[in-house]
Amino acid sequence: MIDLAEIRLQEGESLENALRRFKRKVQQEDIIKEVKRHSFYLKPGEKMRLKQALARKRNRKKVRREGPE
């Protein structure tokens, strides 16, 4: 179950500031990422292929960043 982000309006705080705090809290808790991950089913094999593809992408990026020394 996903924990819902909750903020309390502080005395004299504008709605815009409260909304900004709420958005920041949602982003910090990775709630959007979690919802997207659960929004559709991936077969175990597809999940494994996706993980491997992301690992290859990370490694390529790491090698490119290190560059020739």
OpenMM code with the backbone's topology and positions (N, CA, C; nanometers):
from openmm import Vec3, app, unit

residues = "MET ILE ASP LEU ALA GLU ILE ARG LEU GLN GLU GLY GLU SER LEU GLU ASN ALA LEU ARG ARG PHE LYS ARG LYS VAL GLN GLN GLU ASP ILE ILE LYS GLU VAL LYS ARG HIS SER PHE TYR LEU LYS PRO GLY GLU LYS MET ARG LEU LYS GLN ALA LEU ALA ARG LYS ARG ASN ARG LYS LYS VAL ARG ARG GLU GLY PRO GLU".split()
positions = [
    Vec3(0.0841, -0.1192, 0.0000),
    Vec3(0.0000, 0.0000, 0.0000),
    Vec3(0.0876, 0.1241, 0.0000),
    Vec3(0.0464, 0.2215, -0.0723),
    Vec3(0.1221, 0.3453, -0.0832),
    Vec3(0.0807, 0.4396, 0.0285),
    Vec3(0.1820, 0.4920, 0.0989),
    Vec3(0.1542, 0.5923, 0.2012),
    Vec3(0.1261, 0.7238, 0.1308),
    Vec3(0.0227, 0.7906, 0.1758),
    Vec3(-0.0134, 0.9171, 0.1144),
    Vec3(0.0640, 1.0304, 0.1811),
    Vec3(0.1118, 1.1231, 0.0993),
    Vec3(0.1805, 1.2406, 0.1526),
    Vec3(0.0762, 1.3302, 0.2176),
    Vec3(0.1111, 1.3836, 0.3308),
    Vec3(0.0157, 1.4682, 0.4029),
    Vec3(0.0892, 1.5885, 0.4583),
    Vec3(0.0301, 1.7042, 0.4419),
    Vec3(0.0844, 1.8250, 0.5035),
    Vec3(-0.0296, 1.8968, 0.5749),
    Vec3(0.0052, 1.9730, 0.6725),
    Vec3(-0.0940, 2.0517, 0.7451),
    Vec3(-0.0706, 2.1995, 0.7130),
    Vec3(-0.1791, 2.2693, 0.6871),
    Vec3(-0.1685, 2.4126, 0.6611),
    Vec3(-0.1223, 2.4832, 0.7876),
    Vec3(-0.0179, 2.5610, 0.7766),
    Vec3(0.0326, 2.6341, 0.8917),
    Vec3(-0.0437, 2.7654, 0.9046),
    Vec3(-0.0422, 2.8197, 1.0242),
    Vec3(-0.1144, 2.9447, 1.0513),
    Vec3(-0.0681, 3.0550, 0.9579),
    Vec3(-0.1612, 3.1135, 0.8840),
    Vec3(-0.1300, 3.2249, 0.7957),
    Vec3(-0.0576, 3.1853, 0.6674),
    Vec3(-0.0475, 3.0561, 0.6378),
    Vec3(0.0232, 3.0117, 0.5174),
    Vec3(-0.0707, 3.0171, 0.3974),
    Vec3(-0.0178, 3.0633, 0.2856),
    Vec3(-0.1009, 3.0709, 0.1659),
    Vec3(-0.1169, 2.9314, 0.1064),
    Vec3(-0.2230, 2.9153, 0.0295),
    Vec3(-0.2493, 2.7868, -0.0338),
    Vec3(-0.1391, 2.7510, -0.1332),
    Vec3(-0.0836, 2.8520, -0.2018),
    Vec3(0.0237, 2.8280, -0.2980),
    Vec3(0.1471, 2.7688, -0.2295),
    Vec3(0.1817, 2.8234, -0.1122),
    Vec3(0.2977, 2.7710, -0.0387),
    Vec3(0.2722, 2.6281, 0.0087),
    Vec3(0.1512, 2.6028, 0.0554),
    Vec3(0.1183, 2.4680, 0.1021),
    Vec3(0.1233, 2.3688, -0.0141),
    Vec3(0.0729, 2.4109, -0.1291),
    Vec3(0.0758, 2.3243, -0.2469),
    Vec3(0.2197, 2.2964, -0.2899),
    Vec3(0.3041, 2.3980, -0.2822),
    Vec3(0.4454, 2.3813, -0.3161),
    Vec3(0.5116, 2.2804, -0.2218),
    Vec3(0.4820, 2.2919, -0.0911),
    Vec3(0.5370, 2.1963, 0.0066),
    Vec3(0.4873, 2.0554, -0.0210),
    Vec3(0.3587, 2.0439, -0.0565),
    Vec3(0.3001, 1.9131, -0.0854),
    Vec3(0.3684, 1.8489, -0.2064),
    Vec3(0.3853, 1.9263, -0.3124),
    Vec3(0.4505, 1.8735, -0.4331),
    Vec3(0.5919, 1.8277, -0.4034),
    Vec3(0.6643, 1.9054, -0.3234),
    Vec3(0.8013, 1.8695, -0.2872),
    Vec3(0.8037, 1.7393, -0.2074),
    Vec3(0.7086, 1.7249, -0.1151),
    Vec3(0.7027, 1.6037, -0.0331),
    Vec3(0.6711, 1.4814, -0.1188),
    Vec3(0.5769, 1.4958, -0.2125),
    Vec3(0.5421, 1.3861, -0.3027),
    Vec3(0.6644, 1.3453, -0.3846),
    Vec3(0.7385, 1.4444, -0.4322),
    Vec3(0.8568, 1.4164, -0.5131),
    Vec3(0.9645, 1.3472, -0.4295),
    Vec3(0.9853, 1.3913, -0.3080),
    Vec3(1.0877, 1.3326, -0.2221),
    Vec3(1.0545, 1.1884, -0.1861),
    Vec3(0.9269, 1.1584, -0.1693),
    Vec3(0.8874, 1.0236, -0.1286),
    Vec3(0.8705, 0.9296, -0.2478),
    Vec3(0.8986, 0.9765, -0.3689),
    Vec3(0.8897, 0.8939, -0.4905),
    Vec3(0.7533, 0.8289, -0.5081),
    Vec3(0.6485, 0.8988, -0.4703),
    Vec3(0.5134, 0.8437, -0.4801),
    Vec3(0.4731, 0.8270, -0.6261),
    Vec3(0.5061, 0.9244, -0.7104),
    Vec3(0.4695, 0.9175, -0.8517),
    Vec3(0.5371, 0.7981, -0.9176),
    Vec3(0.6662, 0.7791, -0.8880),
    Vec3(0.7403, 0.6671, -0.9464),
    Vec3(0.6782, 0.5339, -0.9051),
    Vec3(0.6379, 0.5251, -0.7786),
    Vec3(0.5771, 0.4022, -0.7272),
    Vec3(0.4425, 0.3754, -0.7946),
    Vec3(0.3634, 0.4783, -0.8138),
    Vec3(0.2325, 0.4625, -0.8787),
    Vec3(0.2509, 0.4158, -1.0227),
    Vec3(0.3462, 0.4763, -1.0935),
    Vec3(0.3715, 0.4367, -1.2322),
    Vec3(0.4178, 0.2916, -1.2387),
    Vec3(0.4974, 0.2503, -1.1416),
    Vec3(0.5498, 0.1129, -1.1404),
    Vec3(0.4365, 0.0121, -1.1210),
    Vec3(0.3344, 0.0489, -1.0466),
    Vec3(0.2232, -0.0421, -1.0183),
    Vec3(0.1056, -0.0243, -1.1139),
    Vec3(0.1179, 0.0671, -1.2093),
    Vec3(0.0030, 0.0946, -1.2948),
    Vec3(-0.0186, -0.0126, -1.4013),
    Vec3(0.0827, -0.0953, -1.4279),
    Vec3(0.0657, -0.2036, -1.5241),
    Vec3(0.1527, -0.3208, -1.4807),
    Vec3(0.1181, -0.4391, -1.5270),
    Vec3(0.1884, -0.5605, -1.4871),
    Vec3(0.2979, -0.5934, -1.5868),
    Vec3(0.4163, -0.6248, -1.5350),
    Vec3(0.5254, -0.6726, -1.6183),
    Vec3(0.5506, -0.8182, -1.5845),
    Vec3(0.5605, -0.9005, -1.6883),
    Vec3(0.5950, -1.0394, -1.6662),
    Vec3(0.7364, -1.0438, -1.6080),
    Vec3(0.7679, -1.1476, -1.5305),
    Vec3(0.9015, -1.1545, -1.4705),
    Vec3(1.0146, -1.1438, -1.5724),
    Vec3(0.9979, -1.2071, -1.6897),
    Vec3(1.1018, -1.1998, -1.7926),
    Vec3(1.1179, -1.0587, -1.8464),
    Vec3(1.0050, -0.9883, -1.8649),
    Vec3(1.0112, -0.8505, -1.9138),
    Vec3(1.0764, -0.7598, -1.8103),
    Vec3(1.0452, -0.7844, -1.6830),
    Vec3(1.1037, -0.7050, -1.5755),
    Vec3(1.2549, -0.7239, -1.5724),
    Vec3(1.2993, -0.8500, -1.5915),
    Vec3(1.4423, -0.8807, -1.5917),
    Vec3(1.5110, -0.8124, -1.7104),
    Vec3(1.4495, -0.8185, -1.8283),
    Vec3(1.5083, -0.7543, -1.9464),
    Vec3(1.5180, -0.6029, -1.9272),
    Vec3(1.4165, -0.5446, -1.8664),
    Vec3(1.4172, -0.4012, -1.8405),
    Vec3(1.5301, -0.3646, -1.7447),
    Vec3(1.5472, -0.4437, -1.6386),
    Vec3(1.6547, -0.4189, -1.5427),
    Vec3(1.7909, -0.4287, -1.6099),
    Vec3(1.8074, -0.5302, -1.6956),
    Vec3(1.9351, -0.5479, -1.7650),
    Vec3(1.9616, -0.4321, -1.8608),
    Vec3(1.8573, -0.3862, -1.9295),
    Vec3(1.8731, -0.2737, -2.0221),
    Vec3(1.9134, -0.1480, -1.9459),
    Vec3(1.8519, -0.1250, -1.8311),
    Vec3(1.8876, -0.0075, -1.7507),
    Vec3(2.0309, -0.0180, -1.6996),
    Vec3(2.0741, -0.1393, -1.6624),
    Vec3(2.2111, -0.1596, -1.6155),
    Vec3(2.3102, -0.1312, -1.7288),
    Vec3(2.2787, -0.1790, -1.8512),
    Vec3(2.3667, -0.1521, -1.9657),
    Vec3(2.3760, -0.0014, -1.9910),
    Vec3(2.2625, 0.0669, -1.9817),
    Vec3(2.2597, 0.2114, -2.0042),
    Vec3(2.3449, 0.2837, -1.9002),
    Vec3(2.3330, 0.2423, -1.7734),
    Vec3(2.4136, 0.3031, -1.6667),
    Vec3(2.5621, 0.2814, -1.6915),
    Vec3(2.5985, 0.1575, -1.7312),
    Vec3(2.7395, 0.1268, -1.7548),
    Vec3(2.7959, 0.2072, -1.8714),
    Vec3(2.7176, 0.2196, -1.9800),
    Vec3(2.7633, 0.2996, -2.0943),
    Vec3(2.7849, 0.4445, -2.0522),
    Vec3(2.6930, 0.4954, -1.9731),
    Vec3(2.7027, 0.6337, -1.9265),
    Vec3(2.8269, 0.6516, -1.8373),
    Vec3(2.8531, 0.5521, -1.7522),
    Vec3(2.9669, 0.5576, -1.6618),
    Vec3(3.0977, 0.5573, -1.7408),
    Vec3(3.1078, 0.4700, -1.8421),
    Vec3(3.2273, 0.4613, -1.9245),
    Vec3(3.2466, 0.5916, -2.0006),
    Vec3(3.1385, 0.6462, -2.0533),
    Vec3(3.1461, 0.7711, -2.1296),
    Vec3(3.1914, 0.8865, -2.0398),
    Vec3(3.1430, 0.8865, -1.9156),
    Vec3(3.1778, 0.9932, -1.8215),
    Vec3(3.3241, 0.9864, -1.7822),
    Vec3(3.3769, 0.8632, -1.7644),
    Vec3(3.5175, 0.8472, -1.7234),
    Vec3(3.6097, 0.8908, -1.8361),
    Vec3(3.5778, 0.8545, -1.9578),
    Vec3(3.6552, 0.8975, -2.0743),
    Vec3(3.7970, 0.8457, -2.0739),
    Vec3(3.8741, 0.8823, -2.1761),
    Vec3(4.0135, 0.8375, -2.1845),
    Vec3(4.0975, 0.9104, -2.0811),
    Vec3(4.1796, 0.8340, -2.0142),
    Vec3(4.2637, 0.8946, -1.9098),
    Vec3(4.4089, 0.8919, -1.9482),
] * unit.nanometer
topology = app.Topology()
chain = topology.addChain("A")
for resn in residues:
    res = topology.addResidue(resn, chain)
    for name in ("N", "CA", "C"):
        topology.addAtom(name, app.Element.getBySymbol(name[0]), res)
